Structures are given as C-alpha cells and as structure tokens.
Amino acid sequence: MEITFLGHGDSLGTPRVYCECAVCEEARTTGANRRLRSSLWLREKNASPLLLDCGPDWREQMESIGVRNAAMGLLTHAHFDHIGGLVDWADACRWTDVHADVFAPAEVLEEVLRRFPWIGSRLRLHANDEGMEYGGWNVRPWKVNHGKNGYSYAYRFDRPQTGKSWAYCSDSINLSEAEKEPLRGLELLILGTSFAEEPFPMDTRSVYDMKEGLALAAEVGAGKVLFTHLSHDVDSRRDYGLPSHVRLGETGMTARI
C-alpha cells in the first residue's frame, strides 16, 4: 500500500491567519512549515484509492495530486477539520453525476448528517463499526479519547497474507490500556502530535505532544512512526533529536507498507 500525506496540520493549519510567529512567517515565505489539515490518500492494487478524512482543504489537496474526484473515503470523527470538505466532495459528485462511498462508525455518520443533512444524496454513507475490507486489508476502527474534544476513532489495517499492519491515530490523548492495545505490534504508526511539548494543563488538551508520542510509540513497540496533526509550535526545519525510526510528516510524503 502507498500512503500519501495530503496534509499534516492541526485544526487551524499553518500558517495561522492571526499569527506572526517564526513558524507561521516561514510558512508564508519558503513554506517548509506550510501545513494543510490532516488527511491521507491510500492506494492499493486492484482497489480504488481511499481518502482518509476530508477536511476543508479537500479541493486544494485533490488539485495537488492531480485527482479530479474520489470514489471512497474513511472518516475518523466529525470535527470540521476532518469533515469540512465533504460538502465540496458531494458537490463535485453532483456536477459529474457520480456517487462516492464514505465509511465511518455509525455515531460519526450521525453527526455528519446532523451538520450536512443533504450529504447522502451523493455520498453514500456506510457504518463500519464491525470493520471492513479494503484491497486485501482488514480495517478496524476503535474509539479513542480525544481529551477535551470528546472522542475520535483510530484505524488499524492488517493484511493477513503478509502479516503487515499499520494504524492511523490522528486525534487522541491519554489512551487507556484498552485503547492502546490495537497499537501494539505495528510496522507503522501514524500518530497525531500537535506540539513538541505542550505547556497547557492536561484538562485543556486534546492531542498528544511529540514527547508523549515518543513514549507511547516505544510502549507499543511501533516499528516506524510518522507524526501528523502538527501545529505551528512544530518547526520542520528544527532537529528535535528524534530516533531514526521516527519522522515528522510532510505534505506529499509517501510511506509504503
């Protein structure tokens, strides 16, 4: 499978419109820190590409890879930075007279429909609480703690024929032992870490920081780790002393598993 980062930013992206910090200013110029909202583009032989989350940067992200539409999508939760592009996607389907299939746990789909009650006319919504299959991979969602922002879902992908496995956990913090269990034994973990070391009280937070992310990755024994959902606190030009198997996500980066 090819896993391409369409975006690796947090809910506001980088640069933040109101901000003149060094990272945001650099993002406006040379652009090493320019980040669209977090989303992945998955490609597997003999299967349609699969969009993982559809935030408000959907149009720009599709243009960046030269794709005119998407046939399949997967959602982690119904926060705007993860579903804000569904309206544009549905409208693209309307103009081209096609339908697309979107998968998520039932409670996520219910939230989507409350916000966009017309969306089902072009995006066919399918509950995947019991898991699903994609291109030979078994895909399983599980609910994770999203701190002050409530809940999200993470996804684990397992390919029985090869024994390969990877997971996407973009929005989580303070996972319980049960919530950590599906992260064990992964070849690749894509984990959301918004800050290098977040200074705010725990009860105000919603996503791991990089220091905590490193500890979690070590605990579950992830083979390779890519950090996503980065805020303007993280400077991609800086050496954070990460282990050799850990990297910051980058727009256009492709991982293969």
N, C-alpha and C positions, 0 to 999 in steps of 0.2 A: 504494500500500500504506500502511496505517496501522500504525505500530509503537508499541505502548504499553508503558511500563515498569511491570511488576508489582512489581519490586524492583530495587534498585541497590546492595545492600550486599555486603560481603565474606563470608567463610565463617562468621563469627560474628554478623553483623548488628550494628545499632546501635539501642539501647544494648547493650553487652556486659554480661552479668549481673554479672560480678565488678568492673566498672569504675565509678568515680565521677569520671571526668574531666569537664571542662566540656561537651564534646560529648555524652557519654552522659547527663549530667544534664539537658541541654537536651532531648534526645530523649525523656526521661521526662516532660517537662512540656509545653512548647509543641509539641514534636515536629517541628520543621523538619529535624532530623537523624535522625529515625527511619527506619531502613532495613531492609527485608526482603531476603532473599537474592536475588541477581540472576536475573531472568527477564524474558522479553518475551512479549507477546501480539500476534501478527501477524494482520492482517485484509486480505483481498484479495477483490475482487468475484468472484463465481462460484466461490468456494472456501471450504471450512470454515476457521475460524480455526485458527492454528497456534501451539502453545505452544513457546517456545524455552527449554529447560531447565525442570526440575521439582524444585525444592529443597524442603526441609522446611516452607516457608511456603506450600505449594501451596493448602491449604484456605483460609487467610486471603486469599490473593491472588485466588482464584476468587470468594470472597464479595465482595471489594472491587469487582469489576466486574459482579456480579450474574449470574455464569455458573454453571450447575449441573453442567456436565461439559465435557470437551474431547474432540474426535474425533481430533486429530492432534498429535503432538509431535516435537520435534527436540532431540537431546542433544549437548552439546559434549564431555563426558567424564564419568567415573563417580565423581567425588568427591561426598561426601554432600551438600554444599551445592548440587549441581546435579541429584542424582537422589533425594534423601531423600523427596520427595513421591510417588514412583512407587507406593509401597505404598498410600497414600491414594487415589490416582487409580485404581489397579486395583480397590480395594475399592469405590469409587463405581461403577465399571463393573459389578462383580458385583451390587451391590444394585439397579441399574437394568437389569440383564440386557442390557448392550451391550458392544461391544468398541471399542477405540481403536487407532490405528496410531502407532507410535513409530519414528522413523528416527534412525540414528546409524551411524558406521563400525563395522565388524564387531568390532574389538577392544574398543570401548566396550560393545557389546551383550554380548560375552562376560563382561566384568567385571560388568555389571548382573545377568546370570543367575547368576553365582557368588554374588553377595550376596543376590539375591532369586530363587531358582530357580523359584518358583511364579508369577512375574510374567506369564509368557507365556500363562497361561490367560485373561487378559482384555486384556492389552496385546500386540498383535501387533507383533513386532519385525522391522524391515526394515533390512538393511545398505545404506548409501547411499555407499559408498566411491567409486563411479563417478559420483556426483552424482545429482540428482533434479530433478523439476519441481514447482513449486508455483504455481498460479494465474497461469501465464504467465511465471514467473521460473525461470531456470536456477539451481539451488542447488548449490554445490560446496564440500565440506569439504576442509580441508587441515590436516595435523598441525603443531602449533606447540610450541615449547619452553615449558615451564611451570616452569623453574628447578628448585629442589629438590623440587618436587612432581611431576616427571616430564614428562608431556605433556598437552596438551589438543587440541581441534580448534577451528578458526575456520571460519566460513561466509561465502562470498561469494554474493550474489544479483545476477544480471544479467537484465535484461529486454530481449531483442533488439529488440522492436518499438519501444522508445522510447530505447534506448541508456543507460537509467538503471542504476546499480549502487550497491550498498552492502554493507557487511560488518560482522559481529559477531565480535569477538575479545576475549573477556572475561577469559581467564586465560593470559597469556603474558609473556615477558620475554626480552631478548637474542635477538631473532629473527635468524636467518641471512638472507643476501640472498635465498635461495630462498624462505624463509618470508615475507619482506616483499613479494615480487613480486605476490601476489594482492591486496595492499592498495593498489596503485597505481591512480590514476585514478578513485577513488571519489567519488560525490556525497556519501555519508555514511559515516562510520566510527564505530562504537560500540566503544570500547576500554576495557578494564579498567585502572584506575589506583588502587591501593589507598591510597597515601599522597600527600600533596603533594610531599614529598621524603623518601624513605625513608632512615633513617640506618644501617640494618643492613648487614653485609657482603654482597656480591653472592652469595656461595655459600650464603647462608641465605635468599635471597629467591625469590619465585615469580611476582610480577606487577609490571609497570611502575609507576613513580610518575608523578605529573602532569607533572613537569619532563621526564622521559624521554618520556612520551606526547606532549607537545607537539613534541618534536624528531622523533619518529617520524612524527607526522601531517604535519609540514612536509616531511619527506623523501619521503613517498609522495604528497604533493600532495592530501590529502583536502579536499573542498570544505567539509564541515561535520563537526564532531566532537562526540560526546557521551561523557563519561566515566562509566563504571559500575564496579561492584565496589568501591565506596568503603568504607574502614574508618572507625573513629572518630577517626582522625587528621585527616580532612577535615571542616571546619565549613562547612556550606552557607550560613551567614549571612555568611561572610567573603568579601571581594573579593580574589581571587587574581590579579587583573590579566590574566585570560585574554583572548586575542584575541576579536573579535566573533563569529567563526565557531565558537567552542569554548564548550561549556556543561557544567556538571555535570548528570548525570542526576537525575531526581526521580521519585518514585512517582506514577504516573498521567500523567506526561508522554507526549504522543503526537507522534511525528515522522511526516511524510507524505512519501512519495517516489514 
